[in-house]
Amino acid sequence: MNGTAVQRAYRVVTVNITPGATPSVDLDPSRVSKKRKDVIFWRCDGDPNWRVDFGAESPFHRSTFDQANDCSGQTLHDAKEKYYKYSVTAGGGTIDPGTIVDQ
């Protein structure tokens, strides 16, 4: 072995809720590598009914995520290397952050 093995990265995107304000995320854009097989976990302590929605174009096997399904899993093998916009609904508001898929 040459010791250059690439290690998977686990990204945690925290959804922050402030009463009377639009929710925010602490990592925008989040970045995942197809080569490393990175994954994203979404967390939101302030609203058990939060939802992440990539719509019709998701780089992951699922297009929606929530408290019960908070891990993206690896990107699809044919996901394009680009910026993917998604929506987060939490605390009565919605924001549109993004994820960048790269090599």
C-alpha positions as CSV (number, residue, x, y, z in Angstrom):
1,M,0.0,0.0,0.0
2,N,1.2,3.5,-0.8
3,G,-0.6,5.2,2.1
4,T,-2.5,7.6,-0.2
5,A,-6.0,6.1,0.3
6,V,-8.7,8.8,0.1
7,Q,-10.9,8.9,3.2
8,R,-14.6,9.6,3.1
9,A,-15.7,12.9,4.6
10,Y,-18.9,13.3,6.6
11,R,-20.4,16.7,6.3
12,V,-22.9,17.9,8.9
13,V,-25.2,20.7,7.8
14,T,-27.0,22.3,10.8
15,V,-30.2,24.1,10.3
16,N,-30.5,27.0,12.7
17,I,-33.9,28.5,13.7
18,T,-34.3,31.9,15.3
19,P,-37.9,32.8,16.2
20,G,-39.3,35.4,13.7
21,A,-36.4,35.0,11.3
22,T,-35.8,32.9,8.2
23,P,-33.9,29.6,9.1
24,S,-30.3,29.4,8.1
25,V,-27.7,26.7,7.6
26,D,-24.1,26.7,8.8
27,L,-22.6,25.2,5.7
28,D,-23.6,26.8,2.4
29,P,-22.7,25.5,0.0
30,S,-21.8,22.1,1.3
31,R,-19.3,20.2,-0.8
32,V,-19.2,16.5,-1.5
33,S,-16.6,14.5,-3.4
34,K,-17.7,11.6,-5.7
35,K,-14.3,10.1,-5.5
36,R,-14.2,10.0,-1.7
37,K,-17.9,8.9,-1.5
38,D,-18.7,11.8,0.9
39,V,-22.0,12.0,2.7
40,I,-24.0,14.8,4.3
41,F,-26.0,14.6,7.5
42,W,-28.6,17.3,8.1
43,R,-29.4,18.3,11.7
44,C,-32.2,20.6,13.1
45,D,-32.8,20.6,16.8
46,G,-35.4,23.4,16.7
47,D,-38.1,21.7,14.5
48,P,-38.7,18.0,14.4
49,N,-40.6,18.4,11.2
50,W,-37.8,20.0,9.1
51,R,-37.4,19.0,5.5
52,V,-34.7,19.1,2.8
53,D,-35.9,18.9,-0.8
54,F,-33.7,18.7,-3.9
55,G,-36.7,18.6,-6.2
56,A,-36.4,16.9,-9.5
57,E,-32.6,17.1,-9.6
58,S,-30.9,15.4,-6.7
59,P,-27.3,14.2,-6.8
60,F,-28.3,11.5,-4.2
61,H,-30.5,8.4,-4.3
62,R,-33.2,10.3,-2.5
63,S,-34.5,13.8,-3.2
64,T,-36.0,14.6,0.2
65,F,-34.5,14.3,3.7
66,D,-36.0,14.7,7.2
67,Q,-35.4,13.7,10.8
68,A,-36.1,10.1,10.0
69,N,-33.9,10.1,6.8
70,D,-31.1,12.6,7.6
71,C,-28.2,11.1,5.7
72,S,-27.6,11.7,2.0
73,G,-25.7,8.6,1.3
74,Q,-23.1,8.7,-1.5
75,T,-23.7,10.7,-4.6
76,L,-25.2,8.9,-7.6
77,H,-22.5,7.4,-9.8
78,D,-23.8,9.5,-12.7
79,A,-24.3,12.8,-10.7
80,K,-22.9,15.7,-12.6
81,E,-20.1,17.7,-11.0
82,K,-21.9,21.0,-10.3
83,Y,-23.9,23.1,-7.9
84,Y,-27.2,21.7,-6.8
85,K,-29.7,24.0,-5.1
86,Y,-32.1,22.6,-2.5
87,S,-34.8,23.9,-0.2
88,V,-34.8,23.6,3.6
89,T,-38.2,24.1,5.4
90,A,-37.9,24.5,9.1
91,G,-39.4,26.7,11.9
92,G,-42.1,28.1,9.6
93,G,-39.7,29.4,7.0
94,T,-37.8,28.2,3.9
95,I,-34.3,28.9,2.6
96,D,-32.5,27.7,-0.5
97,P,-28.8,26.7,0.1
98,G,-26.8,24.4,-2.1
99,T,-24.4,21.5,-2.5
100,I,-21.5,21.2,-4.8
101,V,-20.6,17.8,-6.2
102,D,-17.0,17.5,-7.4
103,Q,-14.5,14.8,-8.3
